């Protein structure tokens, strides 16, 4: 029986830019511009044969991850943490790279990688609390309590920010599901990218 770990090829066709329909090309272009990448991530390309799905998933990802009041680095760390715990290698690696590219927002220490210091004193307590609560919401939704919301409030998050943090739990579940069921591998371009 094939498992994700033994797949030689992704389960869904990887649609390159040149193979894409005009509608899919437009979405690809928006992903590159919005993510400030000179290439299209495999996560999008594995959905390139279904413009409706790609458009909807990109709209959700874009508004939930790239917009709002919660800093993007914190959102990336939440996705990294949940993906790592769940064993979604694609998302853990990709969002780890994105988070690490913003490490200077946490520490000016040379070669500092925030993903390797998530329990250290340099990471704000509010970030640690947000990562813990959003991860809990993603991995065991029914266990979230009013006290969890109160704790987020006590470390300084507004109601709107708490909603955004909880939306990361939903987003990471979608990201992990698509990455895992499709069997995609991390983009070589992302491994080689210099941020």
C-alpha positions, 0 to 999 in steps of 0.5 A, a space after each residue: 500500500 502506498 503511503 505519502 512517505 513512499 510516493 515517487 510522484 505526487 498524487 495530483 498533477 503538478 501544473 507548471 505556469 506554461 501548462 496552466 490556463 489563463 485563469 490559473 496563470 493569473 492566480 499563480 502570478 498573484 501568489 508570486 507577487 503576494 508572497 514575494 517569490 520568483 516561483 510558484 510553490 508546489 502547494 499551488 501547482 498541485 491544484 493547478 488543474 482545478 481553477 475553482 479549488 485553487 482560487 478559493 484556497 488561495 483567497 483563504 490563504 491570502 486573507 488569513 495568512 497575509 492580511 490582518 493585525 497579527 504579525 506574519 511571523 507569528 502566523 508562520 510560526 503557528 503553521 510551522 509548529 502545527 505542521 511539525 507536530 502533525 508530521 506534514 513535512 512540506 508545510 513544516 519545512 516551507 513555513 519554517 523557511 518563511 518564519 526563519 526568513 523573518 528571524 531578524 524581527 525577533 533577534 538581531 543575533 547573526 545566524 539566528 533562526 526563530 524556529 530553533 528558539 521557540 522556547 527561548 526567552 527571546 521569543 515574546 511570551 505573547 507569541 509563545 501563548 499564541 502558538 500554544 493556543 492556536 496549535 491546540 485549536 488546530 490539533 484538538 479543537 474541542 479542547 479550547 476553553 474560555 480560559 484559553 481565550 482569556 489567557 490570550 487576552 491577558 497577554 495582549 491580544 484583542 478580540 480581532 487578533 484572537 479571531 485571527 489566531 484561531 483562523 490560523 488553526 483552520 488554515 493550517 489544517 487546510 494547508 496540511 491536508 492538501 500537502 499531505 494527500 497530494 504527496 508534494 515535495 518541498 520546492 527546490 527553489 524554496 530550499 535555495 531561496 535567499 531571503 
